[in-house]
Every structure is written in structure tokens, then in C-alpha cells.
């Protein structure tokens, strides 16, 4: 076993180094866990483009949509604690949500991006929480809920947050800290305290170049009026990457894409999920709740991404028609990537958890080769 681990560490260290030497990485960290223990912990490069501040074990970074996995787990925990099943209607807990034909949307449909609320018709500011919630309440679904899924790039976090407020009487950010971050000693924040700012790596927009596949999605992403463009720009604001480096913006609890933390914190959380919801003798999730995370609710062509994607209750999975597997070989795996190259997931079958974070973004909203070849190496050797 020790020989296998040493071989794994050596292989991952070589690939990790190549990410910097050949693939343009600036600063990054990798954490791999198995059976509730961290088996790989790598970090390197720099927190800044001037290469003056080295990336250390204490560095944290914006993880974009990987925050959605944290948010989804938080809501599922609330449902577990209140004994609420996924087939219940959202409007039972949030009556105003029933407007404009949304009265029959279930929690399962909302969590699996089937609610048809990928974009808003009303122009509201990303930082005006109350205005976004009112806009969601009056929004007519963009397709008949339950018939298809389409990635809710920006609206998703607000839907999760409001449900936790309605059911548990707390913000999602507060619920995360109270029930997971503090008990598990996780260096991960949704709404960063001011005193933590000196440790945060600066995030950098992707350099110009040929966009990756699927080509139509990336064309639509910059074409006004398309669903992809609308999904990634409504609510409006914070579309300039550099704004996310502003300490005032970091302080906002943006559940869709504002989480800041370390690779080891993400992987440790997913390790708990990969081990049946238990870590260090403490149980956080029942197996029935882990099953909600593992079991596919929708597997089809995503209306936003325009490629086959699969979704469970709040998490991404590999579609049966996927061109490239993102979450390893196990059909039980689930997780959530973040824009530019960030990736994190749990594999309950093999009790593996994986997280890769970086600060020089690539032109991709789904995982790219920097992390996926690391994933492949993990499964080749573990």
C-alpha cells in the first residue's frame, strides 16, 4: 500500500509540475483523499502575476461554481434535518415562488436544474439579494419544468439560499459555517471575512486564444440574446473577472460562484461525502441523503451547455453520452467544477475525494486537461 501511495504521489507531482512548465499554470493546489485520509497534498506557483507571493499551504482562492456543490450539500442537509423529501413542491416552503406557473416545481427539479429558471427576464443586480428573489418569484419558466435541464449558472445559488432561509431560518453562508466549516475545520468561506483577505490568491481571466469545445456554446456565450449568454449574465454585474479580487465583493455570500477556500478543504468535505457522510467518527449525512447526491435525476442535452450532462440533486455527474469523463470511472461519483479549471468531486464507491484549484483561468467553464489528467492518474494508480 505504501509503495502504491509513493508511486501515486510521484506521478501526480510530475503531472502537477508539468501544469506549470507546459500548460501555463500560475498558482495551484491539489488534494486527494481516500478512506477519510489525505493521501496527496500538492501546492505551488504564485498568488500573483508578478510572482512575488508564493502559493503556500495557507493560500485560499476563489473556486467559482464549485461553490454550488457546497451550497447544494447545505440545502440537502437542511432537508434531511427537517425530514423533507425531494418530491415536495418548492412553493410549500416558499409560497411566493408559486407565481407564473411555478406552483408544481419540486425540490428535485429545482436541484437538478430542471426548473427552467436559468435566466431572468427582469434586469436585477447580482448584489441585490432581495431584488433577485423577487425576480425569481415572478419569473415564468423558460421551458416546462421537469422536461429538460439547463445550467442555472447564476440563479442557482439564490434558489438554494432562499430555501434554507425559509426552512431553517438562516442564510446558507451561516448554515455552512455552523454545520460544516467549523465542525470539520474547513478553510472555506461563502462571504469572506476581511481578516482572511491577505491569504487569497489573485484570480486572473483566461488569456485570449481559441475557445474549447463545444464551439457553439462558447459562441453563444458572447452572443447577446442566446440562452447561454443570458444564463451567465443574469442577474447582471460581476462579469469582469478582476472585480472578484475586490475585498468588498469577496465579502458578499455569493452562493453561485463566490466561495473562497483551499483544495484540501474542498477535498476533505467531499471525502466526508465519499465515506457515507461520516468523517472522524462524526456523521453529518444519512445514506439516504448521500443517495440523493449520487442518483441521477436528469441526463440529457443541457439547454445551456448544449452537450450531454447529468445531474443529481445539486451535483454534476458524468452523462452516459459524455465525450470525456470528468469524475473518474465510477457511476456513483458526483461533484461540481468551477470556471477556468477548478474541479472537485466525491467517489463513494472507491472512497476517493479530489480537488484541484488554481488562479490563472482557462477558457473553459467545465474541467480541462490540467485537472482531468490528474484524475486519470489517481485511478490508474489507486
The 8 nearest C-alpha neighbors of each residue, nearest first, counted from 0:
[[1, 3, 2, 4, 5, 381, 6, 7],
 [2, 0, 4, 3, 5, 6, 7, 38],
 [1, 3, 5, 0, 4, 6, 7, 8],
 [4, 2, 0, 6, 1, 5, 7, 380],
 [5, 3, 7, 1, 6, 2, 8, 0],
 [4, 6, 8, 2, 7, 3, 9, 1],
 [5, 7, 3, 9, 4, 8, 10, 2],
 [8, 6, 4, 10, 5, 9, 380, 11],
 [9, 7, 5, 11, 6, 10, 12, 4],
 [8, 10, 12, 6, 7, 11, 5, 13],
 [9, 11, 7, 13, 12, 8, 6, 14],
 [12, 10, 14, 8, 13, 9, 15, 7],
 [11, 13, 15, 9, 10, 14, 8, 16],
 [12, 14, 16, 10, 11, 15, 9, 17],
 [15, 13, 17, 11, 16, 12, 10, 18],
 [14, 16, 12, 18, 17, 13, 11, 19],
 [15, 17, 13, 18, 14, 19, 12, 20],
 [18, 16, 20, 14, 19, 21, 15, 13],
 [19, 17, 22, 15, 16, 24, 21, 20],
 [20, 18, 24, 17, 23, 16, 22, 21],
 [19, 21, 17, 18, 22, 16, 23, 24],
 [22, 20, 17, 18, 19, 23, 24, 16],
 [23, 21, 18, 19, 24, 20, 17, 369],
 [24, 22, 19, 21, 18, 25, 20, 359],
 [23, 25, 19, 18, 22, 26, 359, 27],
 [26, 24, 44, 359, 45, 23, 19, 358],
 [27, 25, 44, 45, 357, 43, 358, 46],
 [28, 26, 357, 356, 42, 43, 44, 358],
 [27, 29, 42, 356, 41, 355, 262, 357],
 [30, 28, 355, 41, 354, 40, 262, 42],
 [29, 31, 40, 263, 354, 39, 262, 353],
 [30, 32, 353, 39, 352, 38, 37, 266],
 [33, 31, 37, 352, 36, 38, 351, 270],
 [32, 34, 351, 35, 350, 36, 352, 37],
 [33, 35, 350, 36, 351, 274, 32, 270],
 [34, 36, 33, 270, 32, 278, 271, 274],
 [37, 35, 32, 33, 34, 38, 270, 267],
 [36, 38, 32, 39, 31, 33, 35, 30],
 [37, 39, 32, 31, 36, 33, 40, 4],
 [40, 38, 31, 30, 37, 8, 41, 32],
 [39, 41, 30, 29, 31, 38, 42, 37],
 [42, 40, 29, 28, 39, 30, 43, 12],
 [43, 41, 28, 27, 29, 55, 54, 56],
 [42, 44, 54, 27, 26, 28, 45, 55],
 [43, 45, 26, 25, 54, 53, 27, 46],
 [44, 46, 53, 26, 54, 50, 47, 52],
 [45, 47, 200, 54, 52, 201, 26, 53],
 [48, 46, 50, 49, 45, 201, 52, 200],
 [47, 49, 50, 46, 45, 25, 51, 201],
 [50, 48, 47, 51, 52, 45, 46, 25],
 [51, 49, 48, 47, 45, 52, 53, 46],
 [50, 52, 49, 53, 47, 45, 46, 48],
 [51, 53, 46, 45, 50, 47, 54, 49],
 [54, 52, 45, 46, 44, 55, 51, 50],
 [53, 55, 45, 46, 43, 44, 58, 26],
 [56, 54, 57, 58, 53, 42, 43, 45],
 [55, 57, 58, 42, 54, 41, 261, 28],
 [58, 56, 55, 59, 198, 54, 261, 199],
 [59, 57, 198, 55, 56, 54, 199, 200],
 [60, 58, 260, 261, 199, 198, 200, 259],
 [59, 61, 259, 200, 199, 260, 62, 261],
 [60, 62, 259, 63, 258, 257, 260, 202],
 [63, 61, 65, 337, 258, 259, 60, 64],
 [62, 64, 256, 337, 65, 257, 61, 338],
 [65, 63, 337, 256, 66, 67, 255, 336],
 [64, 66, 337, 336, 335, 67, 63, 62],
 [67, 65, 64, 258, 69, 68, 256, 254],
 [68, 66, 70, 65, 64, 69, 255, 71],
 [69, 67, 71, 70, 335, 66, 65, 314],
 [68, 70, 66, 72, 67, 71, 73, 65],
 [71, 69, 67, 73, 68, 72, 66, 254],
 [70, 72, 313, 68, 74, 73, 69, 67],
 [73, 71, 75, 69, 74, 70, 76, 68],
 [72, 74, 70, 76, 71, 75, 175, 69],
 [75, 73, 77, 71, 76, 72, 163, 78],
 [76, 74, 78, 72, 77, 73, 79, 71],
 [75, 77, 79, 73, 74, 78, 72, 80],
 [76, 78, 74, 80, 75, 79, 81, 73],
 [79, 77, 83, 75, 81, 76, 80, 82],
 [80, 78, 76, 82, 77, 81, 75, 83],
 [79, 81, 77, 78, 82, 76, 83, 75],
 [80, 82, 78, 79, 83, 77, 166, 167],
 [83, 81, 79, 80, 78, 84, 77, 76],
 [82, 84, 78, 81, 79, 85, 87, 80],
 [85, 83, 86, 87, 82, 78, 79, 106],
 [86, 84, 107, 106, 87, 83, 105, 88],
 [85, 87, 84, 105, 107, 106, 88, 108],
 [88, 86, 85, 105, 84, 106, 89, 83],
 [87, 89, 105, 90, 91, 104, 103, 106],
 [90, 88, 105, 91, 106, 92, 93, 104],
 [89, 91, 94, 93, 92, 97, 88, 96],
 [92, 90, 89, 88, 93, 94, 87, 102],
 [93, 91, 90, 89, 94, 165, 166, 162],
 [92, 94, 90, 96, 95, 91, 89, 165],
 [95, 93, 90, 96, 97, 91, 92, 89],
 [96, 94, 97, 93, 136, 98, 90, 137],
 [95, 97, 136, 94, 90, 98, 93, 101],
 [96, 98, 102, 101, 90, 95, 94, 100],
 [99, 97, 96, 137, 100, 101, 136, 95],
 [100, 98, 139, 101, 137, 138, 97, 140],
 [99, 101, 98, 102, 139, 97, 140, 103],
 [102, 100, 97, 104, 103, 99, 98, 96],
 [101, 103, 97, 100, 104, 90, 98, 96],
 [102, 104, 101, 88, 105, 97, 100, 90],
 [105, 103, 101, 88, 102, 89, 108, 144],
 [106, 104, 88, 108, 107, 89, 87, 86],
 [105, 107, 85, 109, 108, 89, 88, 110],
 [108, 106, 85, 110, 105, 109, 312, 86],
 [109, 107, 113, 105, 111, 106, 110, 114],
 [108, 110, 114, 106, 112, 107, 111, 113],
 [109, 111, 313, 312, 107, 108, 112, 106],
 [110, 112, 108, 312, 310, 113, 109, 313],
 [113, 111, 148, 109, 110, 114, 149, 150],
 [112, 114, 148, 108, 145, 111, 144, 115],
 [115, 113, 144, 109, 116, 108, 112, 104],
 [116, 114, 140, 141, 142, 113, 144, 117],
 [115, 117, 118, 140, 114, 141, 151, 119],
 [116, 118, 151, 230, 115, 150, 154, 149],
 [119, 117, 230, 116, 229, 233, 120, 154],
 [118, 120, 121, 233, 138, 234, 116, 134],
 [119, 121, 122, 118, 138, 134, 233, 139],
 [120, 122, 119, 123, 134, 138, 234, 233],
 [123, 121, 120, 234, 235, 124, 119, 233],
 [124, 122, 234, 131, 121, 235, 130, 125],
 [123, 125, 235, 127, 126, 234, 236, 122],
 [124, 126, 234, 235, 127, 236, 123, 128],
 [125, 127, 124, 128, 251, 236, 253, 131],
 [128, 126, 124, 130, 125, 129, 131, 123],
 [127, 129, 131, 130, 126, 132, 125, 157],
 [128, 130, 132, 131, 127, 133, 134, 126],
 [131, 129, 133, 127, 132, 128, 134, 123],
 [132, 130, 134, 128, 133, 129, 123, 135],
 [131, 133, 135, 129, 134, 130, 136, 128],
 [134, 132, 136, 130, 135, 131, 129, 137],
 [133, 135, 131, 137, 132, 136, 138, 130],
 [136, 134, 138, 132, 133, 137, 131, 119],
 [135, 137, 96, 133, 134, 138, 95, 98],
 [138, 136, 134, 135, 98, 99, 133, 139],
 [139, 137, 135, 136, 134, 140, 99, 119],
 [138, 140, 99, 141, 100, 137, 101, 116],
 [141, 139, 115, 142, 116, 138, 143, 114],
 [140, 142, 115, 116, 139, 143, 117, 118],
 [143, 141, 115, 140, 144, 147, 146, 114],
 [142, 144, 146, 145, 140, 115, 141, 114],
 [145, 143, 114, 113, 146, 115, 142, 104],
 [144, 146, 113, 147, 108, 143, 114, 148],
 [145, 147, 144, 143, 113, 148, 142, 114],
 [148, 146, 113, 145, 149, 144, 299, 301],
 [149, 147, 113, 112, 301, 302, 150, 297],
 [148, 150, 302, 301, 303, 112, 151, 117],
 [149, 151, 152, 303, 112, 117, 148, 301],
 [152, 150, 117, 155, 154, 153, 112, 149],
 [151, 153, 150, 231, 230, 154, 155, 117],
 [154, 152, 255, 155, 151, 231, 233, 156],
 [153, 155, 157, 151, 156, 152, 117, 158],
 [156, 154, 151, 158, 157, 153, 255, 152],
 [157, 155, 255, 254, 159, 158, 154, 160],
 [156, 158, 160, 159, 155, 154, 161, 254],
 [159, 157, 155, 161, 156, 160, 162, 154],
 [160, 158, 156, 162, 157, 161, 74, 155],
 [161, 159, 157, 171, 163, 162, 158, 156],
 [162, 160, 164, 158, 163, 159, 157, 165],
 [161, 163, 165, 159, 164, 160, 166, 158],
 [162, 164, 166, 160, 167, 165, 161, 171],
 [165, 163, 168, 169, 161, 162, 170, 167],
 [164, 166, 162, 163, 168, 167, 161, 92],
 [165, 167, 163, 164, 168, 162, 92, 77],
 [168, 166, 163, 169, 164, 165, 77, 162],
 [167, 169, 164, 165, 166, 163, 170, 162],
 [170, 168, 164, 167, 174, 163, 173, 171],
 [169, 171, 173, 172, 164, 174, 160, 163],
 [170, 172, 174, 160, 173, 175, 163, 169],
 [173, 171, 175, 170, 189, 174, 252, 176],
 [172, 174, 170, 176, 175, 171, 177, 169],
 [173, 175, 171, 177, 172, 176, 178, 170],
 [176, 174, 172, 173, 179, 178, 177, 171],
 [175, 177, 180, 173, 174, 181, 179, 178],
 [178, 176, 174, 175, 181, 179, 173, 180],
 [177, 179, 175, 176, 174, 182, 180, 181],
 [178, 180, 182, 175, 183, 181, 176, 177],
 [181, 179, 176, 185, 183, 184, 182, 175],
 [180, 182, 184, 183, 176, 179, 177, 185],
 [183, 181, 179, 184, 180, 178, 177, 185],
 [182, 184, 185, 180, 181, 179, 268, 267],
 [185, 183, 181, 180, 182, 186, 179, 264],
 [186, 184, 180, 264, 183, 187, 181, 179],
 [185, 187, 260, 264, 261, 184, 188, 180],
 [188, 186, 260, 185, 259, 264, 261, 180],
 [187, 189, 259, 191, 258, 190, 260, 186],
 [190, 188, 258, 252, 172, 191, 257, 259],
 [189, 191, 252, 250, 251, 188, 249, 192],
 [190, 192, 250, 188, 249, 189, 193, 195],
 [193, 191, 194, 195, 250, 190, 196, 188],
 [192, 194, 195, 196, 191, 246, 250, 247],
 [193, 195, 192, 196, 197, 191, 198, 246],
 [196, 194, 193, 192, 197, 198, 191, 199],
 [195, 197, 198, 199, 194, 193, 246, 192],
 [198, 196, 199, 195, 194, 200, 193, 58],
 [199, 197, 58, 196, 195, 59, 200, 57],
 [198, 200, 59, 60, 196, 197, 58, 201],
 [201, 199, 46, 60, 59, 202, 58, 198],
 [200, 202, 47, 46, 244, 199, 358, 203],
 [201, 203, 358, 359, 200, 244, 204, 241],
 [204, 202, 359, 360, 358, 201, 205, 241],
 [205, 203, 360, 240, 206, 359, 202, 241],
 [206, 204, 360, 361, 362, 207, 203, 359],
 [205, 207, 208, 204, 361, 362, 360, 203],
 [208, 206, 205, 209, 362, 210, 204, 361],
 [209, 207, 210, 206, 362, 205, 211, 361],
 [208, 210, 211, 207, 362, 212, 214, 206],
 [211, 209, 362, 208, 217, 212, 214, 363],
 [212, 210, 213, 209, 214, 363, 362, 217],
 [213, 211, 214, 210, 217, 215, 216, 363],
 [212, 214, 216, 215, 211, 217, 306, 305],
 [213, 215, 212, 217, 216, 218, 211, 210],
 [214, 216, 218, 217, 213, 219, 305, 212],
 [217, 215, 219, 218, 214, 213, 304, 220],
 [216, 218, 220, 214, 219, 215, 210, 213],
 [219, 217, 215, 220, 216, 221, 214, 222],
 [218, 220, 222, 216, 221, 217, 227, 225],
 [219, 221, 228, 217, 227, 218, 222, 216],
 [220, 222, 219, 218, 228, 223, 217, 227],
 [221, 223, 219, 220, 225, 228, 218, 224],
 [224, 222, 225, 228, 221, 229, 219, 220],
 [223, 225, 222, 229, 226, 228, 227, 219],
 [226, 224, 228, 227, 223, 219, 222, 229],
 [225, 227, 229, 228, 230, 303, 224, 118],
 [228, 226, 303, 230, 220, 225, 229, 219],
 [229, 227, 220, 225, 231, 226, 230, 219],
 [228, 230, 226, 232, 231, 227, 118, 233],
 [231, 229, 118, 227, 117, 228, 232, 152],
 [230, 232, 228, 229, 152, 233, 153, 227],
 [233, 231, 235, 229, 230, 234, 228, 238],
 [234, 232, 235, 229, 118, 230, 119, 231],
 [233, 235, 125, 123, 124, 232, 122, 153],
 [236, 234, 233, 232, 124, 125, 123, 122],
 [235, 237, 238, 125, 124, 234, 232, 126],
 [238, 236, 239, 242, 240, 235, 243, 125],
 [237, 239, 236, 240, 232, 235, 242, 231],
 [240, 238, 237, 241, 242, 243, 236, 204],
 [239, 241, 242, 243, 204, 238, 203, 237],
 [240, 242, 243, 244, 239, 203, 202, 204],
 [243, 241, 244, 240, 245, 239, 237, 248],
 [242, 244, 241, 245, 240, 248, 249, 237],
 [245, 243, 242, 241, 201, 246, 202, 249],
 [244, 246, 248, 247, 243, 242, 249, 241],
 [247, 245, 249, 248, 244, 250, 196, 193],
 [248, 246, 250, 245, 249, 251, 193, 244],
 [249, 247, 250, 245, 246, 251, 243, 242],
 [250, 248, 246, 247, 251, 191, 190, 245],
 [249, 251, 190, 191, 248, 247, 192, 246],
 [250, 252, 190, 248, 249, 253, 247, 191],
 [253, 251, 190, 189, 254, 172, 250, 257],
 [254, 252, 257, 251, 255, 256, 189, 190],
 [253, 255, 156, 256, 257, 252, 66, 67],
 [256, 254, 156, 67, 153, 253, 64, 155],
 [255, 257, 63, 64, 66, 254, 253, 258],
 [258, 256, 253, 63, 254, 189, 255, 259],
 [259, 257, 189, 66, 188, 62, 61, 256],
 [260, 258, 61, 60, 188, 187, 62, 59],
 [259, 261, 187, 59, 60, 186, 188, 61],
 [260, 262, 59, 264, 263, 186, 60, 265],
 [261, 263, 265, 354, 264, 30, 355, 356],
 [262, 264, 266, 30, 261, 265, 267, 354],
 [265, 263, 185, 267, 261, 262, 186, 266],
 [266, 264, 262, 268, 263, 267, 354, 269],
 [265, 267, 269, 354, 263, 353, 268, 352],
 [268, 266, 270, 264, 269, 265, 263, 271],
 [269, 267, 271, 265, 270, 266, 264, 272],
 [268, 270, 272, 266, 345, 271, 267, 352],
 [271, 269, 273, 267, 352, 272, 268, 35],
 [270, 272, 278, 276, 274, 268, 277, 269],
 [273, 271, 276, 269, 270, 274, 275, 345],
 [274, 272, 347, 270, 350, 345, 346, 271],
 [275, 273, 271, 272, 276, 350, 277, 347],
 [274, 276, 277, 272, 273, 286, 289, 271],
 [275, 277, 284, 272, 271, 283, 274, 282],
 [276, 278, 282, 271, 281, 275, 274, 283],
 [279, 277, 271, 280, 281, 35, 282, 276],
 [280, 278, 281, 277, 35, 282, 271, 183],
 [279, 281, 278, 277, 282, 283, 276, 35],
 [280, 282, 277, 278, 279, 283, 276, 271],
 [283, 281, 277, 276, 284, 278, 280, 285],
 [282, 284, 276, 277, 281, 285, 76, 278],
 [285, 283, 276, 282, 288, 286, 289, 76],
 [284, 286, 288, 287, 276, 289, 283, 275],
 [285, 287, 289, 288, 275, 290, 284, 276],
 [288, 286, 290, 285, 289, 291, 284, 79],
 [287, 289, 291, 290, 286, 285, 284, 292],
 [290, 288, 286, 292, 291, 287, 293, 285],
 [289, 291, 293, 287, 288, 292, 294, 286],
 [292, 290, 288, 289, 294, 293, 312, 287],
 [293, 291, 289, 290, 312, 311, 294, 314],
 [294, 292, 290, 331, 291, 333, 311, 289],
 [295, 293, 311, 291, 290, 292, 296, 331],
 [294, 296, 311, 310, 297, 293, 309, 298],
 [297, 295, 311, 310, 294, 111, 298, 312],
 [296, 298, 310, 309, 295, 299, 111, 311],
 [299, 297, 309, 308, 318, 310, 307, 296],
 [298, 300, 307, 308, 301, 297, 309, 147],
 [299, 301, 307, 306, 305, 308, 302, 298],
 [300, 302, 149, 305, 304, 303, 148, 306],
 [303, 301, 149, 305, 304, 300, 148, 150],
 [302, 304, 227, 149, 301, 305, 150, 226],
 [303, 305, 301, 306, 216, 302, 150, 227],
 [306, 304, 301, 302, 303, 300, 216, 307],
 [305, 307, 300, 304, 301, 308, 213, 299],
 [308, 306, 300, 299, 301, 321, 318, 320],
 [309, 307, 318, 298, 301, 299, 300, 306],
 [310, 308, 298, 318, 316, 297, 317, 315],
 [309, 311, 315, 297, 111, 295, 316, 314],
 [310, 312, 295, 296, 314, 294, 292, 313],
 [313, 311, 110, 111, 292, 291, 314, 107],
 [314, 312, 110, 71, 111, 311, 68, 310],
 [315, 313, 311, 334, 310, 312, 335, 333],
 [314, 316, 310, 334, 335, 333, 309, 311],
 [317, 315, 333, 309, 310, 318, 332, 314],
 [316, 318, 309, 324, 321, 325, 319, 326],
 [317, 319, 309, 308, 321, 320, 298, 307],
 [318, 320, 321, 317, 298, 309, 307, 308],
 [321, 319, 318, 307, 322, 308, 317, 299],
 [322, 320, 318, 323, 319, 307, 317, 324],
 [321, 323, 320, 324, 307, 318, 306, 319],
 [324, 322, 321, 325, 317, 320, 371, 318],
 [325, 323, 326, 317, 327, 321, 322, 328],
 [326, 324, 327, 323, 317, 371, 366, 374],
 [325, 327, 324, 332, 317, 344, 333, 328],
 [326, 328, 329, 325, 324, 374, 375, 378],
 [329, 327, 330, 326, 324, 378, 332, 325],
 [328, 330, 331, 332, 327, 348, 346, 326],
 [331, 329, 332, 328, 317, 316, 327, 293],
 [330, 332, 329, 293, 346, 348, 347, 333],
 [333, 331, 346, 330, 345, 329, 326, 347],
 [334, 332, 316, 344, 345, 315, 314, 293],
 [335, 333, 344, 314, 315, 343, 345, 68],
 [334, 336, 65, 68, 315, 343, 314, 344],
 [337, 335, 342, 65, 341, 343, 64, 365],
 [336, 338, 64, 65, 341, 63, 62, 342],
 [339, 337, 364, 340, 63, 363, 341, 365],
 [338, 340, 360, 361, 363, 364, 362, 341],
 [339, 341, 366, 367, 338, 361, 360, 342],
 [342, 340, 337, 356, 336, 355, 339, 338],
 [341, 343, 336, 355, 354, 337, 366, 340],
 [344, 342, 354, 353, 334, 335, 336, 355],
 [334, 343, 345, 353, 333, 352, 269, 335],
 [344, 346, 352, 269, 273, 332, 333, 334],
 [345, 347, 332, 351, 273, 350, 348, 349],
 [348, 346, 273, 350, 349, 274, 345, 331],
 [347, 349, 346, 350, 331, 329, 332, 273],
 [348, 350, 351, 347, 346, 33, 273, 329],
 [351, 349, 347, 273, 34, 33, 346, 274],
 [350, 352, 33, 346, 349, 32, 345, 273],
 [353, 351, 345, 270, 32, 266, 269, 31],
 [354, 352, 31, 266, 343, 344, 30, 32],
 [355, 353, 343, 266, 262, 30, 342, 29],
 [354, 356, 29, 342, 341, 262, 28, 370],
 [357, 355, 341, 28, 27, 262, 354, 29],
 [356, 358, 27, 26, 359, 28, 341, 355],
 [357, 359, 202, 26, 360, 203, 201, 25],
 [360, 358, 203, 25, 357, 24, 202, 204],
 [359, 361, 339, 205, 204, 203, 358, 340],
 [360, 362, 339, 205, 363, 340, 359, 206],
 [363, 361, 205, 210, 339, 360, 211, 364],
 [362, 364, 339, 365, 361, 338, 211, 340],
 [363, 365, 338, 339, 337, 366, 362, 340],
 [364, 366, 363, 338, 336, 367, 340, 337],
 [367, 365, 340, 342, 336, 341, 370, 371],
 [368, 366, 369, 340, 371, 370, 365, 363],
 [367, 369, 371, 370, 372, 366, 373, 340],
 [370, 368, 367, 371, 18, 372, 373, 340],
 [369, 371, 373, 368, 372, 367, 374, 355],
 [372, 370, 368, 374, 373, 369, 367, 375],
 [371, 373, 375, 374, 368, 370, 369, 376],
 [374, 372, 376, 370, 371, 375, 377, 11],
 [373, 375, 371, 377, 372, 376, 370, 327],
 [374, 376, 372, 378, 373, 377, 379, 371],
 [377, 375, 379, 373, 378, 374, 372, 380],
 [378, 376, 374, 380, 375, 379, 381, 373],
 [379, 377, 381, 380, 375, 376, 374, 327],
 [378, 380, 376, 377, 375, 381, 7, 374],
 [379, 381, 378, 377, 7, 376, 3, 6],
 [380, 378, 377, 379, 3, 7, 4, 376]]
